[in-house]
Amino acid sequence: MTYKILCLCLGNICRSPMARAILESHLADAGLLESVSVDSAGTSAYHVGEPIDERAAMSLSQHGYASTDTARQVRAEDLRDFQLILVMDTANHADVLALGANAGLPTDHVRLFRSFDPQAGPQAEVPDPYYGTHGGFDTVLRQLERASDGVVEFVRDEIAA
């Protein structure tokens, strides 16, 4: 059985596709990508069908990552189909909890992505760089890299259990 992870932000054009690309790379480095799949989505429908933001793609490319994600909106069935849902901020978290409550689906597998970052607190968020400068995307990239190491260890333990 494949362990499925969903990375989730607001529009699915900045943080969550960046998270997917970085996490897939870290999982591949750990030899886990054959057992794990990663997807991304947004809580809103603002950008459905659009590619990743050019600034996010540039930041990824400059650090050796690539993303070909096309934005989609999270669906209630995603709460059933994914074993781990990683949200970028507390607003995303609240949206997913509401989606689960409305659909009668569990949400105990929904976690803040940065809760896996040893340099951050359990409620730390990945800030939305959309309205900022290119430097904001690099900051997000570094935060996602740090947290991805923790996610890989968590998933390794989950698969072994």
Rosetta constraint file for C-alpha pairs under 8 A:
AtomPair CA 1 CA 35 HARMONIC 7.36 0.50
AtomPair CA 2 CA 34 HARMONIC 7.97 0.50
AtomPair CA 2 CA 35 HARMONIC 5.09 0.50
AtomPair CA 2 CA 36 HARMONIC 5.33 0.50
AtomPair CA 2 CA 37 HARMONIC 6.71 0.50
AtomPair CA 3 CA 35 HARMONIC 6.20 0.50
AtomPair CA 3 CA 36 HARMONIC 4.65 0.50
AtomPair CA 3 CA 37 HARMONIC 6.33 0.50
AtomPair CA 3 CA 82 HARMONIC 7.51 0.50
AtomPair CA 3 CA 83 HARMONIC 6.33 0.50
AtomPair CA 3 CA 159 HARMONIC 7.35 0.50
AtomPair CA 4 CA 36 HARMONIC 5.77 0.50
AtomPair CA 4 CA 37 HARMONIC 4.97 0.50
AtomPair CA 4 CA 38 HARMONIC 6.00 0.50
AtomPair CA 4 CA 39 HARMONIC 7.88 0.50
AtomPair CA 4 CA 81 HARMONIC 7.45 0.50
AtomPair CA 4 CA 82 HARMONIC 4.84 0.50
AtomPair CA 4 CA 83 HARMONIC 5.43 0.50
AtomPair CA 4 CA 84 HARMONIC 6.60 0.50
AtomPair CA 5 CA 36 HARMONIC 7.45 0.50
AtomPair CA 5 CA 37 HARMONIC 6.21 0.50
AtomPair CA 5 CA 38 HARMONIC 4.77 0.50
AtomPair CA 5 CA 39 HARMONIC 6.34 0.50
AtomPair CA 5 CA 82 HARMONIC 5.65 0.50
AtomPair CA 5 CA 83 HARMONIC 6.13 0.50
AtomPair CA 5 CA 84 HARMONIC 4.82 0.50
AtomPair CA 5 CA 85 HARMONIC 5.75 0.50
AtomPair CA 5 CA 86 HARMONIC 7.40 0.50
AtomPair CA 6 CA 38 HARMONIC 5.79 0.50
AtomPair CA 6 CA 39 HARMONIC 4.86 0.50
AtomPair CA 6 CA 40 HARMONIC 5.27 0.50
AtomPair CA 6 CA 41 HARMONIC 7.19 0.50
AtomPair CA 6 CA 82 HARMONIC 6.45 0.50
AtomPair CA 6 CA 84 HARMONIC 6.39 0.50
AtomPair CA 6 CA 85 HARMONIC 4.71 0.50
AtomPair CA 6 CA 86 HARMONIC 6.09 0.50
AtomPair CA 7 CA 16 HARMONIC 5.12 0.50
AtomPair CA 7 CA 17 HARMONIC 7.45 0.50
AtomPair CA 7 CA 19 HARMONIC 6.46 0.50
AtomPair CA 7 CA 20 HARMONIC 6.23 0.50
AtomPair CA 7 CA 38 HARMONIC 7.39 0.50
AtomPair CA 7 CA 39 HARMONIC 6.21 0.50
AtomPair CA 7 CA 40 HARMONIC 4.55 0.50
AtomPair CA 7 CA 41 HARMONIC 6.45 0.50
AtomPair CA 7 CA 85 HARMONIC 6.01 0.50
AtomPair CA 7 CA 86 HARMONIC 4.82 0.50
AtomPair CA 7 CA 87 HARMONIC 6.06 0.50
AtomPair CA 7 CA 88 HARMONIC 7.84 0.50
AtomPair CA 8 CA 12 HARMONIC 6.91 0.50
AtomPair CA 8 CA 15 HARMONIC 7.86 0.50
AtomPair CA 8 CA 16 HARMONIC 5.17 0.50
AtomPair CA 8 CA 40 HARMONIC 5.69 0.50
AtomPair CA 8 CA 41 HARMONIC 5.05 0.50
AtomPair CA 8 CA 42 HARMONIC 5.38 0.50
AtomPair CA 8 CA 43 HARMONIC 7.08 0.50
AtomPair CA 8 CA 74 HARMONIC 7.83 0.50
AtomPair CA 8 CA 85 HARMONIC 7.12 0.50
AtomPair CA 8 CA 86 HARMONIC 5.97 0.50
AtomPair CA 8 CA 87 HARMONIC 4.71 0.50
AtomPair CA 8 CA 88 HARMONIC 6.36 0.50
AtomPair CA 8 CA 92 HARMONIC 7.25 0.50
AtomPair CA 9 CA 14 HARMONIC 7.94 0.50
AtomPair CA 9 CA 15 HARMONIC 6.16 0.50
AtomPair CA 9 CA 16 HARMONIC 5.34 0.50
AtomPair CA 9 CA 41 HARMONIC 6.74 0.50
AtomPair CA 9 CA 42 HARMONIC 4.92 0.50
AtomPair CA 9 CA 43 HARMONIC 6.33 0.50
AtomPair CA 9 CA 87 HARMONIC 5.97 0.50
AtomPair CA 9 CA 88 HARMONIC 5.43 0.50
AtomPair CA 9 CA 89 HARMONIC 7.39 0.50
AtomPair CA 9 CA 92 HARMONIC 6.09 0.50
AtomPair CA 10 CA 42 HARMONIC 4.73 0.50
AtomPair CA 10 CA 43 HARMONIC 4.95 0.50
AtomPair CA 10 CA 44 HARMONIC 5.65 0.50
AtomPair CA 10 CA 92 HARMONIC 6.48 0.50
AtomPair CA 11 CA 41 HARMONIC 7.55 0.50
AtomPair CA 11 CA 42 HARMONIC 4.66 0.50
AtomPair CA 11 CA 43 HARMONIC 6.55 0.50
AtomPair CA 11 CA 44 HARMONIC 5.62 0.50
AtomPair CA 11 CA 45 HARMONIC 6.80 0.50
AtomPair CA 11 CA 46 HARMONIC 5.98 0.50
AtomPair CA 11 CA 47 HARMONIC 5.78 0.50
AtomPair CA 11 CA 48 HARMONIC 7.77 0.50
AtomPair CA 11 CA 71 HARMONIC 7.15 0.50
AtomPair CA 11 CA 73 HARMONIC 7.82 0.50
AtomPair CA 12 CA 16 HARMONIC 5.56 0.50
AtomPair CA 12 CA 17 HARMONIC 6.35 0.50
AtomPair CA 12 CA 40 HARMONIC 6.78 0.50
AtomPair CA 12 CA 41 HARMONIC 5.13 0.50
AtomPair CA 12 CA 42 HARMONIC 4.36 0.50
AtomPair CA 12 CA 43 HARMONIC 7.86 0.50
AtomPair CA 12 CA 47 HARMONIC 7.19 0.50
AtomPair CA 12 CA 48 HARMONIC 7.95 0.50
AtomPair CA 12 CA 52 HARMONIC 7.49 0.50
AtomPair CA 12 CA 70 HARMONIC 7.92 0.50
AtomPair CA 12 CA 71 HARMONIC 5.03 0.50
AtomPair CA 12 CA 72 HARMONIC 6.66 0.50
AtomPair CA 12 CA 73 HARMONIC 7.62 0.50
AtomPair CA 13 CA 17 HARMONIC 6.25 0.50
AtomPair CA 13 CA 47 HARMONIC 7.20 0.50
AtomPair CA 13 CA 50 HARMONIC 7.40 0.50
AtomPair CA 13 CA 51 HARMONIC 6.55 0.50
AtomPair CA 13 CA 52 HARMONIC 4.34 0.50
AtomPair CA 13 CA 53 HARMONIC 5.24 0.50
AtomPair CA 13 CA 56 HARMONIC 7.85 0.50
AtomPair CA 13 CA 69 HARMONIC 8.00 0.50
AtomPair CA 13 CA 70 HARMONIC 7.68 0.50
AtomPair CA 13 CA 71 HARMONIC 6.03 0.50
AtomPair CA 14 CA 18 HARMONIC 6.21 0.50
AtomPair CA 14 CA 52 HARMONIC 6.20 0.50
AtomPair CA 14 CA 53 HARMONIC 5.76 0.50
AtomPair CA 14 CA 56 HARMONIC 5.57 0.50
AtomPair CA 14 CA 128 HARMONIC 7.72 0.50
AtomPair CA 14 CA 129 HARMONIC 7.43 0.50
AtomPair CA 14 CA 130 HARMONIC 6.94 0.50
AtomPair CA 15 CA 19 HARMONIC 5.99 0.50
AtomPair CA 15 CA 56 HARMONIC 7.76 0.50
AtomPair CA 15 CA 88 HARMONIC 7.22 0.50
AtomPair CA 15 CA 126 HARMONIC 7.65 0.50
AtomPair CA 15 CA 128 HARMONIC 6.93 0.50
AtomPair CA 15 CA 129 HARMONIC 7.87 0.50
AtomPair CA 15 CA 140 HARMONIC 7.31 0.50
AtomPair CA 16 CA 20 HARMONIC 6.08 0.50
AtomPair CA 16 CA 40 HARMONIC 5.57 0.50
AtomPair CA 16 CA 41 HARMONIC 6.75 0.50
AtomPair CA 16 CA 42 HARMONIC 7.56 0.50
AtomPair CA 16 CA 88 HARMONIC 7.44 0.50
AtomPair CA 17 CA 21 HARMONIC 6.24 0.50
AtomPair CA 17 CA 40 HARMONIC 5.86 0.50
AtomPair CA 17 CA 41 HARMONIC 7.92 0.50
AtomPair CA 17 CA 52 HARMONIC 6.78 0.50
AtomPair CA 17 CA 67 HARMONIC 6.61 0.50
AtomPair CA 17 CA 69 HARMONIC 6.13 0.50
AtomPair CA 18 CA 22 HARMONIC 6.19 0.50
AtomPair CA 18 CA 56 HARMONIC 6.75 0.50
AtomPair CA 18 CA 57 HARMONIC 7.77 0.50
AtomPair CA 18 CA 60 HARMONIC 6.91 0.50
AtomPair CA 18 CA 67 HARMONIC 7.15 0.50
AtomPair CA 18 CA 141 HARMONIC 7.11 0.50
AtomPair CA 18 CA 144 HARMONIC 7.92 0.50
AtomPair CA 19 CA 23 HARMONIC 5.81 0.50
AtomPair CA 19 CA 141 HARMONIC 7.86 0.50
AtomPair CA 19 CA 144 HARMONIC 6.03 0.50
AtomPair CA 20 CA 24 HARMONIC 5.94 0.50
AtomPair CA 20 CA 38 HARMONIC 6.10 0.50
AtomPair CA 20 CA 39 HARMONIC 6.30 0.50
AtomPair CA 20 CA 40 HARMONIC 6.30 0.50
AtomPair CA 20 CA 67 HARMONIC 7.97 0.50
AtomPair CA 21 CA 25 HARMONIC 6.32 0.50
AtomPair CA 21 CA 60 HARMONIC 7.97 0.50
AtomPair CA 21 CA 65 HARMONIC 6.28 0.50
AtomPair CA 21 CA 66 HARMONIC 6.21 0.50
AtomPair CA 21 CA 67 HARMONIC 5.74 0.50
AtomPair CA 22 CA 26 HARMONIC 6.32 0.50
AtomPair CA 22 CA 65 HARMONIC 6.66 0.50
AtomPair CA 22 CA 144 HARMONIC 7.08 0.50
AtomPair CA 22 CA 145 HARMONIC 6.43 0.50
AtomPair CA 22 CA 148 HARMONIC 7.20 0.50
AtomPair CA 23 CA 27 HARMONIC 6.04 0.50
AtomPair CA 23 CA 38 HARMONIC 7.75 0.50
AtomPair CA 23 CA 144 HARMONIC 7.96 0.50
AtomPair CA 23 CA 145 HARMONIC 7.57 0.50
AtomPair CA 23 CA 148 HARMONIC 5.47 0.50
AtomPair CA 23 CA 151 HARMONIC 7.98 0.50
AtomPair CA 23 CA 152 HARMONIC 7.82 0.50
AtomPair CA 24 CA 28 HARMONIC 6.05 0.50
AtomPair CA 24 CA 33 HARMONIC 6.85 0.50
AtomPair CA 24 CA 37 HARMONIC 7.88 0.50
AtomPair CA 24 CA 38 HARMONIC 6.66 0.50
AtomPair CA 25 CA 29 HARMONIC 6.20 0.50
AtomPair CA 25 CA 65 HARMONIC 7.53 0.50
AtomPair CA 26 CA 30 HARMONIC 6.26 0.50
AtomPair CA 26 CA 148 HARMONIC 6.72 0.50
AtomPair CA 26 CA 149 HARMONIC 6.93 0.50
AtomPair CA 26 CA 152 HARMONIC 7.05 0.50
AtomPair CA 27 CA 31 HARMONIC 6.23 0.50
AtomPair CA 27 CA 32 HARMONIC 5.11 0.50
AtomPair CA 27 CA 33 HARMONIC 5.27 0.50
AtomPair CA 27 CA 36 HARMONIC 7.82 0.50
AtomPair CA 27 CA 152 HARMONIC 6.11 0.50
AtomPair CA 28 CA 32 HARMONIC 5.71 0.50
AtomPair CA 28 CA 33 HARMONIC 4.87 0.50
AtomPair CA 30 CA 152 HARMONIC 7.56 0.50
AtomPair CA 32 CA 36 HARMONIC 6.19 0.50
AtomPair CA 32 CA 156 HARMONIC 7.63 0.50
AtomPair CA 33 CA 37 HARMONIC 6.66 0.50
AtomPair CA 40 CA 69 HARMONIC 7.65 0.50
AtomPair CA 40 CA 71 HARMONIC 7.85 0.50
AtomPair CA 40 CA 72 HARMONIC 7.78 0.50
AtomPair CA 41 CA 71 HARMONIC 6.33 0.50
AtomPair CA 41 CA 72 HARMONIC 5.18 0.50
AtomPair CA 41 CA 73 HARMONIC 5.32 0.50
AtomPair CA 41 CA 74 HARMONIC 5.31 0.50
AtomPair CA 42 CA 71 HARMONIC 7.10 0.50
AtomPair CA 42 CA 72 HARMONIC 6.15 0.50
AtomPair CA 42 CA 73 HARMONIC 4.77 0.50
AtomPair CA 42 CA 74 HARMONIC 5.64 0.50
AtomPair CA 43 CA 73 HARMONIC 5.70 0.50
AtomPair CA 43 CA 74 HARMONIC 5.63 0.50
AtomPair CA 43 CA 92 HARMONIC 6.53 0.50
AtomPair CA 43 CA 95 HARMONIC 6.79 0.50
AtomPair CA 43 CA 96 HARMONIC 7.45 0.50
AtomPair CA 44 CA 73 HARMONIC 5.92 0.50
AtomPair CA 44 CA 74 HARMONIC 7.81 0.50
AtomPair CA 45 CA 72 HARMONIC 7.11 0.50
AtomPair CA 45 CA 73 HARMONIC 5.53 0.50
AtomPair CA 47 CA 71 HARMONIC 6.05 0.50
AtomPair CA 47 CA 72 HARMONIC 7.47 0.50
AtomPair CA 48 CA 70 HARMONIC 7.40 0.50
AtomPair CA 48 CA 71 HARMONIC 4.72 0.50
AtomPair CA 48 CA 72 HARMONIC 4.75 0.50
AtomPair CA 48 CA 73 HARMONIC 6.52 0.50
AtomPair CA 49 CA 70 HARMONIC 5.50 0.50
AtomPair CA 49 CA 71 HARMONIC 5.09 0.50
AtomPair CA 49 CA 72 HARMONIC 6.33 0.50
AtomPair CA 50 CA 70 HARMONIC 5.47 0.50
AtomPair CA 50 CA 71 HARMONIC 5.37 0.50
AtomPair CA 51 CA 68 HARMONIC 7.13 0.50
AtomPair CA 51 CA 69 HARMONIC 6.09 0.50
AtomPair CA 51 CA 70 HARMONIC 4.63 0.50
AtomPair CA 51 CA 71 HARMONIC 6.22 0.50
AtomPair CA 52 CA 56 HARMONIC 6.72 0.50
AtomPair CA 52 CA 57 HARMONIC 6.38 0.50
AtomPair CA 52 CA 67 HARMONIC 7.33 0.50
AtomPair CA 52 CA 68 HARMONIC 7.19 0.50
AtomPair CA 52 CA 69 HARMONIC 6.17 0.50
AtomPair CA 52 CA 70 HARMONIC 6.55 0.50
AtomPair CA 52 CA 71 HARMONIC 7.21 0.50
AtomPair CA 53 CA 57 HARMONIC 6.26 0.50
AtomPair CA 54 CA 58 HARMONIC 6.05 0.50
AtomPair CA 55 CA 59 HARMONIC 6.17 0.50
AtomPair CA 55 CA 134 HARMONIC 6.24 0.50
AtomPair CA 55 CA 137 HARMONIC 7.01 0.50
AtomPair CA 56 CA 60 HARMONIC 6.21 0.50
AtomPair CA 56 CA 137 HARMONIC 6.02 0.50
AtomPair CA 57 CA 61 HARMONIC 6.05 0.50
AtomPair CA 57 CA 66 HARMONIC 6.92 0.50
AtomPair CA 57 CA 67 HARMONIC 6.71 0.50
AtomPair CA 58 CA 62 HARMONIC 6.07 0.50
AtomPair CA 59 CA 63 HARMONIC 6.54 0.50
AtomPair CA 59 CA 134 HARMONIC 7.74 0.50
AtomPair CA 59 CA 137 HARMONIC 6.30 0.50
AtomPair CA 59 CA 138 HARMONIC 5.99 0.50
AtomPair CA 59 CA 141 HARMONIC 7.44 0.50
AtomPair CA 60 CA 64 HARMONIC 6.31 0.50
AtomPair CA 60 CA 65 HARMONIC 4.78 0.50
AtomPair CA 60 CA 66 HARMONIC 5.90 0.50
AtomPair CA 60 CA 67 HARMONIC 7.68 0.50
AtomPair CA 60 CA 141 HARMONIC 7.43 0.50
AtomPair CA 61 CA 65 HARMONIC 5.13 0.50
AtomPair CA 61 CA 66 HARMONIC 5.75 0.50
AtomPair CA 74 CA 78 HARMONIC 6.66 0.50
AtomPair CA 75 CA 79 HARMONIC 7.59 0.50
AtomPair CA 76 CA 80 HARMONIC 7.48 0.50
AtomPair CA 76 CA 99 HARMONIC 6.24 0.50
AtomPair CA 76 CA 100 HARMONIC 6.56 0.50
AtomPair CA 76 CA 103 HARMONIC 6.44 0.50
AtomPair CA 76 CA 105 HARMONIC 7.83 0.50
AtomPair CA 77 CA 81 HARMONIC 6.12 0.50
AtomPair CA 78 CA 82 HARMONIC 5.81 0.50
AtomPair CA 79 CA 85 HARMONIC 7.76 0.50
AtomPair CA 79 CA 100 HARMONIC 6.85 0.50
AtomPair CA 79 CA 105 HARMONIC 6.68 0.50
AtomPair CA 79 CA 106 HARMONIC 7.07 0.50
AtomPair CA 79 CA 107 HARMONIC 6.84 0.50
AtomPair CA 80 CA 105 HARMONIC 6.93 0.50
AtomPair CA 80 CA 106 HARMONIC 7.68 0.50
AtomPair CA 83 CA 109 HARMONIC 6.45 0.50
AtomPair CA 84 CA 109 HARMONIC 5.19 0.50
AtomPair CA 84 CA 110 HARMONIC 6.18 0.50
AtomPair CA 84 CA 111 HARMONIC 7.55 0.50
AtomPair CA 85 CA 109 HARMONIC 6.15 0.50
AtomPair CA 85 CA 110 HARMONIC 4.65 0.50
AtomPair CA 85 CA 111 HARMONIC 6.20 0.50
AtomPair CA 86 CA 110 HARMONIC 6.00 0.50
AtomPair CA 86 CA 111 HARMONIC 5.09 0.50
AtomPair CA 86 CA 112 HARMONIC 5.51 0.50
AtomPair CA 86 CA 113 HARMONIC 4.91 0.50
AtomPair CA 87 CA 92 HARMONIC 5.89 0.50
AtomPair CA 87 CA 93 HARMONIC 5.96 0.50
AtomPair CA 87 CA 110 HARMONIC 7.10 0.50
AtomPair CA 87 CA 111 HARMONIC 6.11 0.50
AtomPair CA 87 CA 112 HARMONIC 4.88 0.50
AtomPair CA 87 CA 113 HARMONIC 5.60 0.50
AtomPair CA 88 CA 92 HARMONIC 6.57 0.50
AtomPair CA 88 CA 93 HARMONIC 7.78 0.50
AtomPair CA 88 CA 112 HARMONIC 5.85 0.50
AtomPair CA 88 CA 113 HARMONIC 5.70 0.50
AtomPair CA 88 CA 114 HARMONIC 7.41 0.50
AtomPair CA 88 CA 125 HARMONIC 5.76 0.50
AtomPair CA 88 CA 126 HARMONIC 5.05 0.50
AtomPair CA 88 CA 127 HARMONIC 7.46 0.50
AtomPair CA 89 CA 93 HARMONIC 6.32 0.50
AtomPair CA 89 CA 112 HARMONIC 6.47 0.50
AtomPair CA 89 CA 124 HARMONIC 7.68 0.50
AtomPair CA 89 CA 125 HARMONIC 4.68 0.50
AtomPair CA 89 CA 126 HARMONIC 6.02 0.50
AtomPair CA 89 CA 127 HARMONIC 7.26 0.50
AtomPair CA 90 CA 94 HARMONIC 6.08 0.50
AtomPair CA 90 CA 112 HARMONIC 7.53 0.50
AtomPair CA 90 CA 123 HARMONIC 7.92 0.50
AtomPair CA 90 CA 125 HARMONIC 7.06 0.50
AtomPair CA 91 CA 95 HARMONIC 6.21 0.50
AtomPair CA 92 CA 96 HARMONIC 6.24 0.50
AtomPair CA 93 CA 97 HARMONIC 6.17 0.50
AtomPair CA 93 CA 110 HARMONIC 7.32 0.50
AtomPair CA 93 CA 111 HARMONIC 7.56 0.50
AtomPair CA 93 CA 112 HARMONIC 7.28 0.50
AtomPair CA 94 CA 98 HARMONIC 6.17 0.50
AtomPair CA 95 CA 99 HARMONIC 6.20 0.50
AtomPair CA 96 CA 100 HARMONIC 6.13 0.50
AtomPair CA 96 CA 107 HARMONIC 7.66 0.50
AtomPair CA 96 CA 110 HARMONIC 7.88 0.50
AtomPair CA 97 CA 101 HARMONIC 6.14 0.50
AtomPair CA 97 CA 107 HARMONIC 6.12 0.50
AtomPair CA 98 CA 102 HARMONIC 6.07 0.50
AtomPair CA 99 CA 103 HARMONIC 6.22 0.50
AtomPair CA 100 CA 104 HARMONIC 5.78 0.50
AtomPair CA 100 CA 105 HARMONIC 4.74 0.50
AtomPair CA 100 CA 106 HARMONIC 6.11 0.50
AtomPair CA 100 CA 107 HARMONIC 6.09 0.50
AtomPair CA 101 CA 105 HARMONIC 6.27 0.50
AtomPair CA 101 CA 106 HARMONIC 7.61 0.50
AtomPair CA 111 CA 115 HARMONIC 7.19 0.50
AtomPair CA 112 CA 116 HARMONIC 7.86 0.50
AtomPair CA 112 CA 122 HARMONIC 7.74 0.50
AtomPair CA 112 CA 123 HARMONIC 7.01 0.50
AtomPair CA 112 CA 124 HARMONIC 7.44 0.50
AtomPair CA 112 CA 125 HARMONIC 6.93 0.50
AtomPair CA 113 CA 117 HARMONIC 7.80 0.50
AtomPair CA 113 CA 125 HARMONIC 7.46 0.50
AtomPair CA 113 CA 126 HARMONIC 7.50 0.50
AtomPair CA 113 CA 144 HARMONIC 7.68 0.50
AtomPair CA 113 CA 147 HARMONIC 6.59 0.50
AtomPair CA 114 CA 120 HARMONIC 6.59 0.50
AtomPair CA 114 CA 121 HARMONIC 7.75 0.50
AtomPair CA 114 CA 122 HARMONIC 7.22 0.50
AtomPair CA 114 CA 123 HARMONIC 7.59 0.50
AtomPair CA 114 CA 124 HARMONIC 5.65 0.50
AtomPair CA 114 CA 125 HARMONIC 6.00 0.50
AtomPair CA 114 CA 126 HARMONIC 6.63 0.50
AtomPair CA 114 CA 143 HARMONIC 7.29 0.50
AtomPair CA 114 CA 144 HARMONIC 7.26 0.50
AtomPair CA 114 CA 147 HARMONIC 5.41 0.50
AtomPair CA 115 CA 120 HARMONIC 6.83 0.50
AtomPair CA 115 CA 121 HARMONIC 6.38 0.50
AtomPair CA 115 CA 122 HARMONIC 4.46 0.50
AtomPair CA 115 CA 123 HARMONIC 6.35 0.50
AtomPair CA 115 CA 124 HARMONIC 6.37 0.50
AtomPair CA 115 CA 147 HARMONIC 7.31 0.50
AtomPair CA 116 CA 120 HARMONIC 7.97 0.50
AtomPair CA 116 CA 122 HARMONIC 7.73 0.50
AtomPair CA 116 CA 146 HARMONIC 7.99 0.50
AtomPair CA 116 CA 147 HARMONIC 4.82 0.50
AtomPair CA 116 CA 148 HARMONIC 7.18 0.50
AtomPair CA 116 CA 149 HARMONIC 7.72 0.50
AtomPair CA 116 CA 150 HARMONIC 4.77 0.50
AtomPair CA 116 CA 151 HARMONIC 5.91 0.50
AtomPair CA 117 CA 121 HARMONIC 7.69 0.50
AtomPair CA 117 CA 143 HARMONIC 7.49 0.50
AtomPair CA 117 CA 146 HARMONIC 5.49 0.50
AtomPair CA 117 CA 147 HARMONIC 3.94 0.50
AtomPair CA 117 CA 148 HARMONIC 7.53 0.50
AtomPair CA 117 CA 149 HARMONIC 7.75 0.50
AtomPair CA 117 CA 150 HARMONIC 6.21 0.50
AtomPair CA 118 CA 146 HARMONIC 7.53 0.50
AtomPair CA 118 CA 147 HARMONIC 7.30 0.50
AtomPair CA 118 CA 150 HARMONIC 7.58 0.50
AtomPair CA 119 CA 146 HARMONIC 7.96 0.50
AtomPair CA 120 CA 124 HARMONIC 5.82 0.50
AtomPair CA 126 CA 140 HARMONIC 6.40 0.50
AtomPair CA 126 CA 143 HARMONIC 7.12 0.50
AtomPair CA 126 CA 144 HARMONIC 7.76 0.50
AtomPair CA 127 CA 140 HARMONIC 6.93 0.50
AtomPair CA 129 CA 133 HARMONIC 7.25 0.50
AtomPair CA 129 CA 136 HARMONIC 5.18 0.50
AtomPair CA 129 CA 137 HARMONIC 5.76 0.50
AtomPair CA 129 CA 140 HARMONIC 7.42 0.50
AtomPair CA 132 CA 136 HARMONIC 6.14 0.50
AtomPair CA 133 CA 137 HARMONIC 7.43 0.50
AtomPair CA 134 CA 138 HARMONIC 6.84 0.50
AtomPair CA 135 CA 139 HARMONIC 6.33 0.50
AtomPair CA 136 CA 140 HARMONIC 6.24 0.50
AtomPair CA 137 CA 141 HARMONIC 6.11 0.50
AtomPair CA 138 CA 142 HARMONIC 6.31 0.50
AtomPair CA 139 CA 143 HARMONIC 6.33 0.50
AtomPair CA 140 CA 144 HARMONIC 6.10 0.50
AtomPair CA 141 CA 145 HARMONIC 6.14 0.50
AtomPair CA 142 CA 146 HARMONIC 6.32 0.50
AtomPair CA 143 CA 147 HARMONIC 6.25 0.50
AtomPair CA 144 CA 148 HARMONIC 5.87 0.50
AtomPair CA 145 CA 149 HARMONIC 6.80 0.50
AtomPair CA 146 CA 150 HARMONIC 7.32 0.50
AtomPair CA 147 CA 151 HARMONIC 6.34 0.50
AtomPair CA 148 CA 152 HARMONIC 6.09 0.50
AtomPair CA 149 CA 153 HARMONIC 6.51 0.50
AtomPair CA 150 CA 154 HARMONIC 6.20 0.50
AtomPair CA 151 CA 155 HARMONIC 6.05 0.50
AtomPair CA 152 CA 156 HARMONIC 6.03 0.50
AtomPair CA 153 CA 157 HARMONIC 6.33 0.50
AtomPair CA 154 CA 158 HARMONIC 6.22 0.50
AtomPair CA 155 CA 159 HARMONIC 6.05 0.50
AtomPair CA 156 CA 160 HARMONIC 6.24 0.50
AtomPair CA 157 CA 161 HARMONIC 6.15 0.50
